[in-house]
Amino acid sequence: MKLIRYGEPGKEKTGVIINDKRFDTSAFDEDYNEFFFENDGLNRLSEFIKNNQLPEVADDVRLGSPLARPSKLVCIGLNYRDHAEETGAKIPAEPVIFMKSTTAIVGPNDDIVIPKNSLKTDWEVELAIVIGKKASYVDEADAMEYIAGYVLHNDVSEREFQMERGGTWDKGKGCDTFAPLGPFLATKDELPDPNNVRLWLKVNGQTMQNGTTANFIFQVAHLVSYTSQFMTLLPGDVISTGTPAGVGLGMKPPVYLKPGDVVELGVEGLGESRQRVVAYN
């Protein structure tokens, strides 16, 4: 299945995509949230779809994040060798974990707002994992059983805030609008091998990132297992798996987003998104 949420920000309704058409599932009367995933929501929704005629949703209606706000959005840094090398970072011996504020989450085609006093806002196309059931101290051999699906994520990053303002990376990662998710959540059967899919990103039509998850340093099952050793992952939580080479920080000289820029990105099997860059107003 491909799950969507649509409508005005803060008032999204639930839906699905079937044969490239959008359909409303709001009569199911549950948001796509922790309760939904924890209580066999995907199977119950599948039965609901089979037994009900769903209203179609127009293609021009805004898409929100395909997930209601999760308890946490965990990110993995430096998970592609080429990205670590381009930024001058040491190849990590273990996954680098940081947190991204859930208030950064927006729809796949919403604007990216450059924060106040920002000069170094950057892009990062990523495949993100959605957790399907409570996960704590999970063995790697069992880790795929804890995944509900996957979603496209643009891990927008303010590099000065992240790297030059002291402390951890989080302050450069969690600004408002810095986590466009979607267009849809694809259940894991839709993406049988998440460790071998293409992902790409363009700025103003120019390809900046063109990579493959086959270049992961740490693969999906390992990331779920590893993260669960340090925190309990709840249903609906998101783990973003890192970005390939081609970020603005890695260019010589570096290139950063400015108002008026258009960012387009996609992951094979997870659709495409498009964000316009605007100044903080």
N, C-alpha and C positions, 0 to 999 in steps of 0.2 A: 504493500500500500504506500501511497504518497499522501501525507497529511499536510494540510494547510490551515492557516488562520487568516481571516480576511476582514476588512472593514476599517473603520476609523481607529486611530491609536487609542488604546485603552478600552475599546469597545468591540474587539475582534470576536467574530463568530468562527466556529470550527467548520472544516470542510475536508474534502479529499480530491485528488486528481485521478480520473479514470479515463484512459484513452485520450490523454492530453486535454480533457475538459474538466473544468472545476465544478464541484457539486457541494452543496450545503449539507452539513451533518448536525446543525445546531439542535435539531429535534432529539438527538442522542442525549443532549442535556448534560454534557460533561466537557470541561475544557481539557486540553492536552497538557496535563500537569502531573504532579507527583501522585495524586490519588488515582488518576487515570492509569498510569503505567503500573502502579503498585497492585492494582486490582484487575489485572488481566484485561485492561482496556482495549488493547489491540485486537484480541480475539472477539471481545464483545462488540466492538465497533464493526468488525468484519461481518459478523452475523447481522447486525443492524442494517448494514448496507445491502446485504443480500435480500432482506425481508422488507425493505422500504423503497419507495420511489423518491429519489432525492431531487430537490430543486436545483437547477443549474445556476451557476454564478458567472456573471459577465466577466470577460477577460480584462476589462479596464478597471475593475475594482481593486483597490490597494490590498496588497498582501502584507500581513504582519509577520512577526517571527512565528514559525510553525509550532513553537513551544510556548506555553505560558511561562512566566518567569521561573526558572529553576532555582533550587536552593543554592547552587553554585555553578560557576563557569570556570573550570580548571584548564589551564593552558600548559602545553609542553614547549619549552624553548629549545632552539638549536637541534631539531630532530632530523635535519637533512645535512649531510656532510658539506654539500656545496654552499648552503646558507651559512653554516658556521665559518667556513673558510672565507667567504666574501666579507664577513663582518669582523674578521680577525680574531674570532673566538676559538678557544681550545675545544676539540671534539669531546663532548661530555662522556664520562665513564658510566654515568647513570642519568636517567631522564631529569631534565631541569623542569621544576614545577613552579608556576606562579599562578596567581588568581586574577581574574578579570571581573570587575564589578558587574553584577547582573543588571544594574541600571543603565549599563552601556548598550543593552540589547535593543535593537530596532528591527524593522522589517527589511527585506532584502533589497528593496529599491528606494528606501528612505534616504534622505540627505545625510552625508557625513558633515558634522559641524566642527570646524577647526576651533579648538578651545581658545579662550583668552590667553594672550601672551605666548601663543605657539608659533614657532618658526619651522618645526621639524616633524610635521605629521606625515606618517608613512603608511604603506599598504602591506598586507600579508594575506594571500589566499591560503585557506586551510580546509582540510577535511576534519569535521568534528564528529565525535562519537556521542550518542545519546544513551544513557544508562536506562535499562529496563526494569531492574529490581535491585533492592538494597544489596550493596557490595562492601564487604569488609574482610580483609585478609584473604582475598581470592587467589587461588592457585592459577598460574598462567594457563594450565591445561583446561581449566573450566571457564576462563574469562569470557569467551565469546557468548556463553550462555547468559551473561549479564547485560548484553547489548540489545537495545530495542531497535536502533537504527542509526542513521547518519544524516548530517546536514552540512551544507556549505556555510563557511564562516569567513568573513573578512576581519582578521585580527588587526584592526587599525591601531597604530602605535605612535605616540609622541616621543621621539627619540631623545630630545633634551630632557624632558620630564623623566624618562625611563633611565637614562644613563649618566646624566650630568647634575642631577639634583639631590644626590645622596640616597642611601637606603636601597630598597629593593626595586624591582622593575614595575611594581604594581601601579605606581602613580602615573606612569606613562601609558598604561594599558586600559584603564577603567573609565576614561572620560565619556560623557554622554555621546551616544551614537557610534561608539567605537567597536560595536559588535553586531553588525548586520548578519542576521541568520536567515537561511532559506535560499530559494523560494519554498521548498517543501522539506519535510522530514521523510526520508526513504527508509522503510523498514529493512532489516538486514538481509532479507531474502532478495531485495532489489539490488543489492551490491554484494555479490557473493565473495569477491576478493578485494576488500578495501586496501590491501597492501600492494595493489597493482592497478591503480587508476591514474589517469592524466589529470592535472590541474593547471590552470592558467590564469593570468590576470593582465589586463590592458589598462593604460592610462591615456585618455584622449586618442584611443584607437591604436596606440603603439604597444606591442607586446612587451611586457616587462618580466613576467614570470611564465615559464613553460616547463613544467616538471612532471614528475611521476612519484606516487607514493612507494614505488618499488625502491626508491632511494632513502626510505626511512632508515634512521639509525636504530630506532626501537619501534617494533611493529605494534599493531593495534592491541592484540591480546596482552602483550607485555605491558603496555601503557595502562590498561585497565587494572591488571594485577598489581603493578607497581604502585599506582596511585592509591589503591585500596589498602596498602600497607600503612599509609600515613593519615588517611581520613576515610570515614564512611561515605560512600557514594550513594545517594538516594535516587529513586526512580525519577527520571526526567533531568538529572544532572548532565552536564555537558563536559566532555574532555576534548579540547582542540589539539590536534596532533602535530602542529608545527608547520612551517612554510619552507618552500624550496628557494633557491637563489633567485635574485632579481628584485630585491627590495630597494627602495630609494637610498637607504643608509649604505648599501654596499657599492653604490656607483661612485665613480671618480670623475668629477666631484659628486658628492651626494645630491640627490634630487628629491624634493619633497612636494607634497600636495599644496595647491593654492586654490582660492575660491574660483569657481568656474570649471575646474577640472572634472572629468567624468571617469569613474573607475568601473570597469566591467570585469567580471571574473566568473569562473565556473570550475566544477569538479565533475568528471565523467560519471554519469549516473545520478548526480545530485542537482542538476540544473545550473542555471546562470542567474546572476544578480547584477544590478547596475545602481551605482550611487553617484549622485552629484555632490560636489564639494562646495560648501558655503562657509562664509565667515560667521563667527559668533555674533549674534545681534542682541 
